[in-house]
Amino acid sequence: MSQYQIAVIVGSLRKDSLNKKLANAIVKLAPSEFSFQQLQIDDLPLYNQDDDEQQAAAVKRLKNEVTAAQGLLFVTPEYNRSIPGVLKNALDHASRPYGQNAWAGKPAGVIGASIGAIGTAMAQQHLRNILAYLDVPTLGQPEAFIHVREGLFDSAGNIGTESKEFLQTWMDQYVAWVKKHVN
Ligand SMILES: Cc1cc2nc3c(=O)[nH]c(=O)nc-3n(C[C@H](O)[C@H](O)[C@H](O)COP(=O)(O)O)c2cc1C
């Protein structure tokens, strides 16, 4: 078993999501002591505080998976200059009931890709705001606002040559960040 298990949360449910593709490609840049599991969030009910004392099975699963992970990796699109509702829904679910926030203390990386010029910058800032409140130490630098253009991925779905160096640096920093908080 890998020494560091990372829970990956992708903010898009779309089958052909660019962010899913980005998540699948960047995890290949990590060392073998790291393993990554994408968490399912599309079967979570809409968050309702009335259900806090009897959380749905899908919510309990999410919380258990987050608790078991040594680190978090958020890969998100930007929807209307913020994060998608499905991602906020997942964040809210695993933060409750009050006092049982599963995210707390887990080192995290934030990255996202968009066809828009600012490459999810505003969504990432909104996400960082939420993560700060949830007591999640989040890698500050380098920031990675990925503007999707021809060549970002190669034909095998790996990161293309032009972006490889930057994203390798990003992953190296992320790996160091997780190790710093776990060890
Ligand atoms: C509801 C909605 C809102 C969007 N708002 C933004 C936005 O604020 N900024 C942006 O750069 N792209 C925006 N987009 C375009 C997305 O970047 C694009 O659809 C992207 O492919 C979504 O990520 P995905 O491929 O991982 O699903 C929006 C798309 C949708 C469906």
PDBQT file of the ligand as one rigid body, heavy atoms in Angstrom, charges set to zero:
ROOT
HETATM    1  C1  LIG A 201     -22.779  26.820 -15.498  1.00  0.00    +0.000 C 
HETATM    2  C2  LIG A 201     -21.425  27.153 -16.114  1.00  0.00    +0.000 A 
HETATM    3  C3  LIG A 201     -20.769  28.299 -15.726  1.00  0.00    +0.000 A 
HETATM    4  C4  LIG A 201     -19.483  28.580 -16.237  1.00  0.00    +0.000 A 
HETATM    5  N1  LIG A 201     -18.816  29.669 -15.771  1.00  0.00    +0.000 NA
HETATM    6  C5  LIG A 201     -17.503  29.843 -16.104  1.00  0.00    +0.000 A 
HETATM    7  C6  LIG A 201     -16.721  30.836 -15.469  1.00  0.00    +0.000 A 
HETATM    8  O1  LIG A 201     -17.170  31.570 -14.607  1.00  0.00    +0.000 OA
HETATM    9  N2  LIG A 201     -15.413  30.942 -15.825  1.00  0.00    +0.000 N 
HETATM   10  C7  LIG A 201     -14.851  30.109 -16.765  1.00  0.00    +0.000 A 
HETATM   11  O2  LIG A 201     -13.663  30.251 -17.049  1.00  0.00    +0.000 OA
HETATM   12  N3  LIG A 201     -15.567  29.165 -17.395  1.00  0.00    +0.000 NA
HETATM   13  C8  LIG A 201     -16.884  29.006 -17.083  1.00  0.00    +0.000 A 
HETATM   14  N4  LIG A 201     -17.620  27.999 -17.664  1.00  0.00    +0.000 N 
HETATM   15  C9  LIG A 201     -17.001  27.189 -18.722  1.00  0.00    +0.000 C 
HETATM   16  C10 LIG A 201     -16.225  26.030 -18.131  1.00  0.00    +0.000 C 
HETATM   17  O3  LIG A 201     -14.908  26.440 -17.890  1.00  0.00    +0.000 OA
HETATM   18  C11 LIG A 201     -16.205  24.843 -19.107  1.00  0.00    +0.000 C 
HETATM   19  O4  LIG A 201     -17.518  24.413 -19.346  1.00  0.00    +0.000 OA
HETATM   20  C12 LIG A 201     -15.345  23.724 -18.584  1.00  0.00    +0.000 C 
HETATM   21  O5  LIG A 201     -15.170  22.763 -19.611  1.00  0.00    +0.000 OA
HETATM   22  C13 LIG A 201     -16.008  23.065 -17.369  1.00  0.00    +0.000 C 
HETATM   23  O6  LIG A 201     -15.133  22.126 -16.770  1.00  0.00    +0.000 OA
HETATM   24  P1  LIG A 201     -15.214  20.568 -17.072  1.00  0.00    +0.000 P 
HETATM   25  O7  LIG A 201     -14.775  20.370 -18.502  1.00  0.00    +0.000 OA
HETATM   26  O8  LIG A 201     -14.268  19.957 -16.107  1.00  0.00    +0.000 OA
HETATM   27  O9  LIG A 201     -16.636  20.097 -16.887  1.00  0.00    +0.000 OA
HETATM   28  C14 LIG A 201     -18.905  27.715 -17.195  1.00  0.00    +0.000 A 
HETATM   29  C15 LIG A 201     -19.610  26.570 -17.598  1.00  0.00    +0.000 A 
HETATM   30  C16 LIG A 201     -20.836  26.287 -17.065  1.00  0.00    +0.000 A 
HETATM   31  C17 LIG A 201     -21.547  25.007 -17.493  1.00  0.00    +0.000 C 
ENDROOT
TORSDOF 0
